[in-house]
């Protein structure tokens, strides 16, 4: 019985398109044969450290060929890969590796300071591998490490099945700390096939990667290129002018751009925008924040040949609805219709479907759903009901069946392409000696879409400043989570009978 093993298409393309370029990154270029050989070497290197089926390999990398190699190498030997947000600091890194029980961490040497800080709290990591240069801390440098290994296909110690776990994709949550969505080989394989069909990512195209591959959106839209045998050009990180230059120089055809990224491109000076030829672009896929009508119109004007897709997706389910290019002109702010393999409905508190036009929670079901959250029964009970998954996103449907996102999980702040979970920031604020109560809400912002704002009541007789609070946050969290404003209040924060802070009341008072 043939199994859908995530790395099999790469192995196949080393035969089908051996001499065709697979990856370009900085000054490096690898063919499909070379990429598959490098993946095999890494797989053997991992096995030499005792990493086998079911073992966890975490990585903290910007976009680079090593990141792609790590995912595919883990797949070949049955290991589980764990992406870590490259903007995380020590405590945040430690939470993920401890929760996932990762035994090996591959990281960019530029993050060494935070990785070393994380070791104060980490319990499970036995091996550290640095990418870039070696250091006295790791003693193992990626390139030298894999260089000593054979390039023959590795043999997993235990045969693999498509239901085996391939990765945990960590995603925030209302309880504060990120939870790991457990994805099987089969589900990621199917995401790649379905996205290839839905977004028309076919052969003879060329992918451009500008969003972070440690995030589900960029990852899910990049992998189809490797499945169909396209070259993929990687930008280390998002930079608006570098995106245009990449399109011009590499003649790419398809990419993922979140709405704030599109806005950043359009706010470049005219002379910079006119300098580059972007006519090779055929398909742009947007997700991660509502695509405002003005941004949508600018996108279609600036990229004359593209087909634009706007979809609704999550780390937990891949994609569940998509607004096809041909419907773009007909519908504003819609996330479209259910994607291939998915079912979608809108339900009330009791789980009953609401009438068309009424607002309720979007729940989805389908062939790319995750297998729940890793070791988090409470989160599983909250999210899954009878095979349907609800993430607390509120939506409605129009009379033609198109779906619209109305509001996100009550309190989530969507800043840039990143989900900012207030509970994570609140947890840090409560560590501050002078803070009695703290709540974080989102405030709309022209540049980022939304930014976090902290509402704080100080302990009696204590004083502190906005600068002091922000400085305290800076050493305890990634930069995009730091509150843009601190509001001090004297009275108790409004709370429900269960003791939860009533965020909507704070929003009414402070940000409306």
Long-range contacts (C-beta under 8 A, 24 or more apart in sequence): 3-160, 3-161, 3-162, 3-185, 3-186, 4-162, 4-185, 4-186, 4-189, 4-190, 5-75, 5-160, 5-162, 5-185, 5-189, 6-71, 6-72, 6-75, 6-166, 6-185, 6-188, 6-189, 7-39, 7-72, 7-73, 7-75, 7-76, 9-192, 9-226, 9-227, 10-35, 10-36, 10-39, 10-72, 10-226, 11-36, 11-76, 11-153, 13-226, 13-229, 16-229, 17-229, 20-229, 20-231, 21-231, 22-226, 22-231, 22-232, 23-65, 23-68, 23-231, 23-232, 23-233, 23-234, 24-231, 24-232, 24-233, 24-234, 24-250, 25-63, 25-64, 25-65, 25-233, 25-234, 25-236, 26-236, 28-65, 30-65, 32-229, 35-65, 35-68, 35-69, 37-151, 38-65, 38-69, 38-146, 38-151, 39-69, 39-72, 39-73, 39-76, 40-73, 40-76, 40-149, 40-150, 40-151, 40-152, 40-153, 40-154, 41-146, 41-147, 41-149, 41-150, 41-151, 42-69, 42-70, 42-73, 42-146, 42-149, 43-73, 43-74, 43-76, 43-77, 43-154, 44-146, 44-149, 44-150, 44-154, 45-145, 45-146, 45-148, 45-149, 46-73, 46-74, 46-77, 46-79, 46-104, 47-77, 47-154, 47-157, 48-149, 49-104, 49-126, 49-127, 50-103, 51-77, 51-79, 51-103, 51-104, 52-77, 52-78, 52-79, 52-156, 52-157, 52-158, 53-77, 53-78, 53-79, 53-156, 53-157, 53-158, 53-160, 53-164, 54-78, 54-79, 54-80, 54-164, 54-165, 55-79, 55-80, 55-103, 55-104, 56-80, 56-81, 56-82, 56-100, 56-101, 56-102, 56-103, 56-104, 56-124, 56-168, 57-81, 57-82, 57-102, 57-103, 57-104, 57-105, 57-106, 58-82, 58-83, 58-84, 58-96, 58-97, 58-100, 58-102, 58-104, 58-105, 58-106, 58-125, 59-83, 59-84, 59-105, 59-106, 59-107, 59-214, 60-84, 60-85, 60-86, 60-88, 60-93, 60-105, 60-106, 60-107, 60-108, 60-111, 60-115, 60-214, 61-86, 61-106, 61-107, 61-108, 61-131, 61-214, 62-86, 62-108, 62-212, 62-236, 62-237, 63-209, 63-212, 63-213, 63-218, 63-234, 63-235, 63-236, 63-237, 64-108, 64-131, 64-234, 64-236, 65-234, 66-106, 66-131, 66-142, 67-213, 67-214, 68-213, 68-226, 68-232, 68-234, 70-106, 71-167, 74-166, 74-167, 75-166, 75-185, 76-153, 76-154, 76-156, 77-154, 77-156, 77-157, 78-156, 78-157, 78-158, 78-160, 78-164, 80-165, 80-166, 80-167, 80-168, 81-166, 81-167, 82-167, 82-168, 82-170, 82-180, 83-167, 83-169, 83-170, 83-213, 83-214, 83-215, 83-219, 84-170, 84-214, 85-170, 85-212, 85-214, 85-215, 85-478, 86-111, 86-212, 86-214, 87-478, 87-479, 87-480, 88-114, 88-478, 89-114, 89-117, 89-475, 89-476, 89-477, 89-478, 90-114, 90-115, 90-117, 90-118, 90-120, 90-121, 91-118, 91-121, 91-476, 92-477, 92-478, 93-117, 93-118, 93-122, 94-118, 94-119, 94-120, 94-121, 94-122, 95-121, 95-177, 95-178, 96-170, 96-178, 96-180, 97-122, 97-124, 97-125, 98-122, 98-123, 98-124, 99-177, 99-178, 99-180, 99-374, 99-375, 100-168, 100-170, 100-180, 100-374, 103-127, 104-128, 104-129, 105-129, 106-130, 106-131, 106-142, 107-131, 108-132, 109-133, 109-135, 112-137, 160-185, 161-185, 162-186, 162-189, 165-371, 168-374, 169-216, 169-315, 169-316, 169-370, 170-315, 171-216, 171-314, 171-315, 171-316, 171-419, 172-412, 172-419, 172-420, 172-421, 172-424, 173-379, 173-421, 173-423, 174-392, 174-409, 174-410, 174-411, 174-421, 174-423, 175-378, 175-379, 175-423, 176-421, 176-423, 176-424, 176-426, 176-427, 177-424, 177-427, 178-421, 178-424, 179-373, 179-374, 179-376, 179-379, 180-373, 180-374, 180-376, 181-315, 181-316, 181-370, 181-372, 181-373, 181-374, 182-370, 182-371, 182-372, 182-373, 182-374, 183-370, 183-371, 184-371, 187-318, 187-367, 187-368, 187-369, 187-370, 187-371, 188-223, 190-318, 190-341, 190-367, 190-368, 191-220, 191-223, 191-318, 191-319, 191-368, 192-220, 192-223, 192-224, 192-226, 192-227, 193-224, 193-227, 194-318, 194-319, 194-339, 194-340, 194-341, 194-367, 194-368, 195-220, 195-221, 195-223, 195-224, 195-318, 195-319, 196-224, 196-227, 196-228, 197-340, 198-309, 198-311, 198-319, 198-322, 198-339, 198-340, 199-224, 199-254, 199-283, 199-285, 199-309, 199-322, 200-282, 200-283, 200-307, 201-225, 201-228, 201-230, 201-254, 201-283, 202-228, 203-228, 203-229, 203-230, 204-230, 205-230, 205-253, 205-254, 205-282, 205-283, 206-230, 206-231, 206-232, 206-233, 206-250, 206-251, 206-252, 206-253, 206-254, 206-280, 207-231, 207-232, 207-233, 207-252, 207-253, 207-254, 207-255, 208-232, 208-233, 208-235, 208-243, 208-246, 208-247, 208-250, 208-252, 208-254, 208-255, 209-233, 209-234, 209-235, 209-255, 209-256, 210-235, 210-238, 210-242, 210-243, 210-246, 210-255, 210-256, 210-257, 210-261, 211-238, 211-256, 211-257, 211-258, 211-261, 211-417, 212-237, 212-238, 215-417, 215-418, 216-313, 216-314, 216-315, 216-318, 217-256, 217-258, 217-287, 217-288, 217-313, 217-417, 218-256, 220-313, 220-318, 220-319, 221-254, 221-255, 221-256, 221-285, 222-256, 225-254, 238-264, 240-264, 240-265, 240-267, 240-268, 241-268, 241-272, 244-268, 244-272, 244-273, 244-275, 244-276, 244-278, 245-276, 247-276, 247-277, 247-278, 247-280, 247-281, 248-276, 248-277, 248-278, 251-280, 252-280, 252-281, 253-280, 253-281, 253-282, 253-283, 254-281, 254-282, 254-283, 254-284, 254-285, 255-281, 255-283, 255-284, 255-285, 256-284, 256-285, 256-286, 256-287, 257-284, 257-285, 257-286, 258-286, 258-287, 258-288, 258-289, 258-416, 258-417, 259-286, 259-288, 259-289, 259-290, 259-291, 259-292, 259-295, 259-449, 260-288, 260-289, 260-416, 260-417, 260-447, 260-448, 260-449, 261-417, 262-286, 262-291, 262-295, 262-298, 262-299, 263-295, 263-447, 265-302, 266-295, 266-298, 266-302, 273-302, 278-302, 278-303, 279-304, 279-305, 281-305, 281-306, 282-306, 282-307, 283-307, 283-308, 283-309, 284-308, 284-309, 285-309, 285-310, 285-311, 286-310, 286-311, 287-311, 287-312, 287-313, 287-319, 288-414, 288-417, 289-414, 289-417, 289-449, 290-333, 290-405, 291-333, 292-333, 293-332, 293-333, 296-328, 296-332, 300-328, 310-334, 310-335, 310-336, 311-335, 311-336, 311-339, 312-336, 312-362, 312-393, 312-403, 312-405, 314-391, 315-370, 316-369, 316-370, 316-383, 316-389, 316-391, 317-342, 317-364, 317-366, 317-368, 317-369, 317-370, 317-389, 318-368, 319-368, 320-344, 320-362, 320-364, 320-366, 321-403, 323-402, 327-402, 331-398, 331-402, 333-404, 333-405, 334-398, 334-402, 334-403, 334-404, 335-395, 335-403, 335-404, 335-405, 336-402, 336-403, 337-401, 337-402, 337-403, 339-366, 341-366, 341-367, 341-368, 342-366, 342-367, 342-368, 344-403, 345-388, 346-395, 346-396, 346-397, 346-403, 347-390, 351-385, 356-396, 356-397, 356-398, 356-399, 356-401, 357-396, 357-397, 357-398, 357-399, 358-396, 359-394, 359-395, 359-396, 359-406, 360-394, 360-395, 360-396, 361-390, 361-392, 361-393, 361-394, 361-395, 362-390, 362-391, 362-393, 362-394, 362-395, 362-403, 362-405, 363-388, 363-389, 363-390, 364-388, 364-389, 364-390, 365-389, 410-503, 410-504, 411-440, 411-441, 411-442, 411-503, 412-442, 413-440, 413-441, 413-442, 413-450, 413-451, 413-452, 414-442, 414-449, 414-450, 415-442, 415-445, 415-448, 415-449, 415-450, 415-451, 415-452, 415-480, 416-448, 416-449, 416-480, 418-480, 420-450, 420-452, 420-480, 420-481, 422-452, 422-503, 424-477, 424-481, 425-452, 425-454, 425-473, 425-477, 425-481, 425-482, 425-483, 428-472, 428-473, 428-476, 428-477, 429-454, 429-456, 429-469, 429-472, 429-473, 431-476, 432-464, 432-469, 432-472, 433-459, 433-462, 434-458, 434-459, 434-462, 434-463, 434-464, 435-459, 435-464, 435-469, 436-460, 437-492, 437-493, 437-501, 439-493, 439-501, 439-503, 439-506, 440-483, 441-503, 441-506, 441-507, 441-510, 441-511, 442-507, 442-511, 443-484, 443-485, 443-510, 443-511, 444-511, 445-484, 451-483, 451-484, 451-485, 452-481, 452-482, 452-483, 452-484, 453-483, 453-484, 453-485, 453-486, 453-487, 453-510, 453-511, 454-483, 454-485, 454-486, 454-487, 455-487, 455-489, 455-493, 455-506, 455-510, 456-486, 456-487, 456-488, 456-489, 457-488, 457-489, 457-490, 457-491, 457-492, 457-493, 458-488
